[in-house]
Amino acid sequence: MSNTQEKHLTRLALGKGYVLEKVGKGPHHGRFAIINKAQGSRVRSGVPDAEFSFSLQEAEDWLGKLAK
């Protein structure tokens, strides 16, 4: 996904009360964390070997399932 799609998902997440953050180093580099702004905690992705990180497509799918 492109930088434009990343920006779109960042705005989508903020509108639903979440923050989309890039995961730094290590095996999850290039993945993203979704953080609940109210609780300050990361959301579980349900992806094996990537418990708290999402690809942009996985993040879009997860955010798309939420009601506003």
Backbone as a printed PyTorch tensor [residue, N CA C, xyz], in Angstrom:
tensor([[[  0.8500,  -1.1850,   0.0000],
         [  0.0000,   0.0000,   0.0000],
         [  0.8900,   1.2410,   0.0000]],

        [[  0.3570,   2.3070,  -0.4950],
         [  1.1350,   3.5220,  -0.6650],
         [  1.0420,   4.4410,   0.5550]],

        [[  1.8640,   5.4750,   0.5050],
         [  1.8620,   6.4710,   1.5630],
         [  0.4930,   7.1510,   1.6590]],

        [[ -0.1670,   7.3230,   0.5310],
         [ -1.5040,   7.9240,   0.5160],
         [ -2.4900,   7.0460,   1.2800]],

        [[ -2.3960,   5.7440,   1.0740],
         [ -3.2840,   4.8220,   1.7860],
         [ -2.9860,   4.8180,   3.2760]],

        [[ -1.7010,   4.9440,   3.6380],
         [ -1.3330,   5.0160,   5.0460],
         [ -1.9410,   6.2610,   5.6990]],

        [[ -1.8800,   7.3800,   5.0090],
         [ -2.4630,   8.6220,   5.5310],
         [ -3.9800,   8.4820,   5.6800]],

        [[ -4.6100,   7.8590,   4.7020],
         [ -6.0610,   7.6340,   4.7700],
         [ -6.4210,   6.7950,   5.9930]],

        [[ -5.6720,   5.7160,   6.2130],
         [ -5.9570,   4.8540,   7.3670],
         [ -5.6820,   5.5620,   8.6840]],

        [[ -4.6860,   6.4360,   8.7080],
         [ -4.4000,   7.2080,   9.9130],
         [ -5.5980,   8.0870,  10.2630]],

        [[ -6.1660,   8.7470,   9.2610],
         [ -7.3590,   9.5940,   9.4930],
         [ -8.5690,   8.7540,   9.8870]],

        [[ -8.7320,   7.6070,   9.2360],
         [ -9.8400,   6.7080,   9.5560],
         [ -9.7500,   6.2500,  11.0100]],

        [[ -8.5550,   5.8570,  11.4250],
         [ -8.3470,   5.4030,  12.8070],
         [ -8.6550,   6.5190,  13.7950]],

        [[ -8.1690,   7.7230,  13.5390],
         [ -8.4250,   8.8530,  14.4410],
         [ -9.9120,   9.1330,  14.5650]],

        [[-10.6310,   9.0300,  13.4650],
         [-12.0720,   9.2620,  13.4800],
         [-12.8390,   8.2400,  14.2970]],

        [[-12.2320,   7.0930,  14.5350],
         [-12.8880,   6.0340,  15.2970],
         [-12.3100,   5.8970,  16.7090]],

        [[-11.4440,   6.8520,  17.1040],
         [-10.9010,   6.8430,  18.4540],
         [ -9.6400,   6.0050,  18.6300]],

        [[ -8.9330,   5.7760,  17.5400],
         [ -7.7090,   4.9800,  17.5710],
         [ -6.5770,   5.7600,  16.9140]],

        [[ -5.3550,   5.3240,  17.1740],
         [ -4.1700,   5.9020,  16.5500],
         [ -3.4540,   4.7840,  15.8050]],

        [[ -3.0250,   5.0560,  14.5930],
         [ -2.2580,   4.0980,  13.8030],
         [ -0.7950,   4.5070,  13.9040]],

        [[  0.0560,   3.6050,  14.3980],
         [  1.4790,   3.8930,  14.5450],
         [  2.3030,   2.8370,  13.8400]],

        [[  3.4050,   3.2730,  13.2540],
         [  4.3300,   2.3380,  12.6320],
         [  5.0500,   1.5720,  13.7340]],

        [[  5.2470,   0.2800,  13.5150],
         [  6.0260,  -0.5350,  14.4320],
         [  7.4790,  -0.3940,  13.9980]],

        [[  8.3480,  -0.2010,  14.9490],
         [  9.7470,   0.0850,  14.6630],
         [ 10.5570,  -1.0620,  14.1300]],

        [[ 11.5130,  -1.4940,  14.8810],
         [ 12.5030,  -2.4640,  14.4330],
         [ 12.0570,  -3.8900,  14.7010]],

        [[ 12.8900,  -4.8060,  14.2520],
         [ 12.6510,  -6.2100,  14.5300],
         [ 11.8160,  -6.8890,  13.4740]],

        [[ 11.2620,  -8.0400,  13.8330],
         [ 10.5420,  -8.8430,  12.8470],
         [  9.2360,  -8.2040,  12.3760]],

        [[  8.7580,  -7.2140,  13.0770],
         [  7.4830,  -6.5790,  12.7130],
         [  7.6850,  -5.2490,  11.9990]],

        [[  8.9180,  -4.9660,  11.5790],
         [  9.2060,  -3.7380,  10.8430],
         [  8.3090,  -3.6690,   9.6010]],

        [[  7.7460,  -2.5130,   9.3790],
         [  6.8560,  -2.3470,   8.2290],
         [  5.4090,  -2.6450,   8.5560]],

        [[  5.1370,  -2.9900,   9.8010],
         [  3.7700,  -3.2590,  10.2300],
         [  3.3130,  -2.0910,  11.0980]],

        [[  2.0520,  -2.1130,  11.4890],
         [  1.4620,  -0.9970,  12.2100],
         [  0.7320,  -1.4910,  13.4510]],

        [[  0.7090,  -0.6400,  14.4630],
         [ -0.0540,  -0.9250,  15.6710],
         [ -1.2710,  -0.0020,  15.6810]],

        [[ -2.3820,  -0.5180,  16.1550],
         [ -3.5800,   0.2900,  16.3530],
         [ -3.7110,   0.4660,  17.8590]],

        [[ -3.7580,   1.7240,  18.2920],
         [ -3.7850,   2.0300,  19.7230],
         [ -5.1120,   2.6920,  20.0660]],

        [[ -5.7610,   2.1670,  21.0860],
         [ -7.0060,   2.7270,  21.5890],
         [ -6.6620,   4.0050,  22.3420]],

        [[ -7.1350,   5.1610,  21.8650],
         [ -6.7800,   6.4350,  22.4880],
         [ -7.3110,   6.5430,  23.9080]],

        [[ -8.4790,   6.0250,  24.1700],
         [ -9.0860,   6.1450,  25.4930],
         [ -8.3330,   5.3260,  26.5390]],

        [[ -7.8950,   4.1550,  26.1630],
         [ -7.2230,   3.2610,  27.1020],
         [ -5.7080,   3.3110,  26.9960]],

        [[ -5.1860,   3.7890,  25.8850],
         [ -3.7550,   3.8420,  25.6700],
         [ -3.1210,   2.4780,  25.4650]],

        [[ -3.9070,   1.5200,  25.0170],
         [ -3.3910,   0.1590,  24.8430],
         [ -3.4870,  -0.2720,  23.3850]],

        [[ -2.5930,  -1.1780,  23.0100],
         [ -2.5990,  -1.7140,  21.6500],
         [ -3.7210,  -2.7230,  21.4780]],

        [[ -4.2480,  -2.7740,  20.2820],
         [ -5.3130,  -3.6960,  19.9210],
         [ -4.6800,  -4.9930,  19.4200]],

        [[ -5.2290,  -6.1170,  19.8170],
         [ -4.7480,  -7.4140,  19.3300],
         [ -5.1820,  -7.6020,  17.8820]],

        [[ -4.2370,  -8.0660,  17.0700],
         [ -4.5370,  -8.2400,  15.6510],
         [ -5.1240,  -9.6050,  15.3280]],

        [[ -4.7970, -10.6020,  16.1530],
         [ -5.2580, -11.9510,  15.8760],
         [ -4.4460, -12.6420,  14.7990]],

        [[ -3.3390, -12.0230,  14.3850],
         [ -2.4680, -12.5900,  13.3580],
         [ -1.3900, -13.4190,  14.0520]],

        [[ -1.2440, -14.6870,  13.6920],
         [ -0.1950, -15.5060,  14.3060],
         [  1.1890, -14.8670,  14.1130]],

        [[  1.9780, -14.9040,  15.1530],
         [  3.3390, -14.3410,  15.1590],
         [  3.3690, -12.8240,  15.0260]],

        [[  2.2550, -12.1670,  15.1080],
         [  2.1890, -10.7060,  15.0470],
         [  1.0100, -10.2440,  15.8950]],

        [[  1.0410, -10.6080,  17.1600],
         [ -0.1250, -10.4520,  18.0270],
         [ -0.6800,  -9.0280,  18.1040]],

        [[  0.2020,  -8.0320,  18.0670],
         [ -0.2600,  -6.6490,  18.2060],
         [  0.1030,  -5.7740,  17.0160]],

        [[  0.3610,  -6.3760,  15.8580],
         [  0.6940,  -5.5590,  14.6980],
         [ -0.1130,  -6.0040,  13.4780]],

        [[ -0.3220,  -5.0390,  12.5930],
         [ -1.1560,  -5.2290,  11.4180],
         [ -0.3980,  -4.7860,  10.1700]],

        [[ -0.6700,  -5.4130,   9.0490],
         [ -0.2710,  -4.8220,   7.7710],
         [ -1.2990,  -3.7190,   7.5110]],

        [[ -1.0380,  -2.8680,   6.5380],
         [ -2.0280,  -1.8280,   6.2480],
         [ -3.3590,  -2.4280,   5.8200]],

        [[ -3.3260,  -3.5020,   5.0550],
         [ -4.5730,  -4.1400,   4.6170],
         [ -5.3240,  -4.7240,   5.8090]],

        [[ -4.6070,  -5.3740,   6.7250],
         [ -5.2410,  -5.9360,   7.9330],
         [ -5.8220,  -4.8290,   8.7980]],

        [[ -5.0950,  -3.7010,   8.8990],
         [ -5.5890,  -2.5640,   9.6840],
         [ -6.8490,  -1.9820,   9.0500]],

        [[ -6.8520,  -1.8620,   7.7360],
         [ -8.0310,  -1.3400,   7.0380],
         [ -9.2340,  -2.2540,   7.2530]],

        [[ -9.0210,  -3.5430,   7.1550],
         [-10.0990,  -4.5060,   7.3750],
         [-10.6270,  -4.4080,   8.8010]],

        [[ -9.7220,  -4.3200,   9.7800],
         [-10.1250,  -4.2600,  11.1880],
         [-10.9000,  -2.9740,  11.4720]],

        [[-10.3890,  -1.8440,  10.9830],
         [-11.0680,  -0.5620,  11.2100],
         [-12.4030,  -0.5170,  10.4760]],

        [[-12.4880,  -1.1720,   9.3340],
         [-13.7270,  -1.2000,   8.5620],
         [-14.8550,  -1.9450,   9.2500]],

        [[-14.5050,  -2.8490,  10.1530],
         [-15.5160,  -3.6180,  10.8840],
         [-16.1070,  -2.8540,  12.0600]],

        [[-15.4620,  -1.7440,  12.4580],
         [-15.9290,  -0.9860,  13.6100],
         [-17.0800,  -0.0740,  13.2350]],

        [[-18.0110,   0.0470,  14.1480],
         [-19.0730,   1.0420,  13.9790],
         [-18.5030,   2.3740,  14.4430]],

        [[-18.9610,   3.4530,  13.8560],
         [-18.4320,   4.7660,  14.2150],
         [-18.9180,   5.2200,  15.5480]]])
